[in-house]
Amino acid sequence: MDNSDLNQKIAVRQKGLKLLPKPKMIVDMYAGEGHLSRNLWSKLKSDLTCIEKEQWKLNKLDFDCIKICDDNRNHIELASKADIIDLDSYGLVMKNLKDILNANKKTQLIFFTESNPFCKFMSKVVDEIITLDATCFWIEKSNQSNVFYGFIYRKI
Ligand SMILES: C[S@@+](CC[C@H](N)C(=O)[O-])C[C@H]1O[C@@H](n2cnc3c(N)ncnc32)[C@H](O)[C@@H]1O
C-alpha cells in the first residue's frame, strides 16, 4: 500500500527537516497518490514538484504543486536544483540516490525508502550510504516490514 507506515515516514522527514527547516524547493520523485506530499511537503512554504509515472495517481493530488507524469530518471537535472528530494520508492533507490548526488552540489537533504530485497539487512544499506558524500545520515527499519527509511544530509 502506498501509505503504509505513513506516520513513521513523516516522523523520519520531520527529524531531517530540523537540519533544513526552510527549504525553498522540494521534489517528490515518487509522489504516488500524494500521501507524504499532502500531509507534509505541501504544508511548507516551498515550491513543490511531484513526479509520478502513473497518471491516475497524479490525478489524485489535490494540493498545490507542479505535477509531472513521467519516469523520474528523466528529471535528475530538475531534482538537482531542489533543496530537498523525496525518494519514497517501492524498490531499489540507491542507484537514483547516487546519480542525484553526483549530478549536483545543491541538494542538501534526500529522504529515501529502501525496499530492495537484496538489501534486507540494514548493514547492506549503510555500506552503500557511507560511500556517499554525506555529512550525516539517518536510517531506521520499518515497524511493519523489511523496508528502511532514512535521509542523507549534506552541509553545503
Ligand atoms: C511507495 S509509492 C509512493 C508513495 C507516496 N510517496 C505517497 O506518500 O503516497 C511509489 C510510487 O512510485 C511510482 N514510481 C515507481 N517508479 C517510478 C519512476 N521511475 N518514476 C516515477 N514514479 C515511479 C509508483 O508508481 C508508485 O506510485
The ligand as a Gaussian input file, in Angstrom:
#p B3LYP/6-31G(d) Opt

LIG

0 1
 C        5.796000       3.841000      -2.373000
 S        4.898000       4.618000      -3.665000
 C        4.990000       6.312000      -3.231000
 C        4.018000       6.722000      -2.196000
 C        3.964000       8.208000      -1.994000
 N        5.230000       8.742000      -1.544000
 C        2.870000       8.598000      -1.028000
 O        3.203000       9.050000       0.083000
 O        1.702000       8.466000      -1.369000
 C        5.996000       4.596000      -5.038000
 C        5.409000       5.252000      -6.291000
 O        6.483000       5.482000      -7.202000
 C        5.985000       5.299000      -8.515000
 N        7.175000       5.030000      -9.329000
 C        7.947000       3.897000      -9.338000
 N        8.989000       4.042000     -10.166000
 C        8.899000       5.303000     -10.690000
 C        9.700000       6.035000     -11.612000
 N       10.814000       5.518000     -12.151000
 N        9.326000       7.293000     -11.906000
 C        8.209000       7.844000     -11.362000
 N        7.407000       7.191000     -10.478000
 C        7.756000       5.935000     -10.154000
 C        4.983000       4.162000      -8.390000
 O        4.031000       4.213000      -9.425000
 C        4.371000       4.441000      -7.012000
 O        3.213000       5.211000      -7.141000

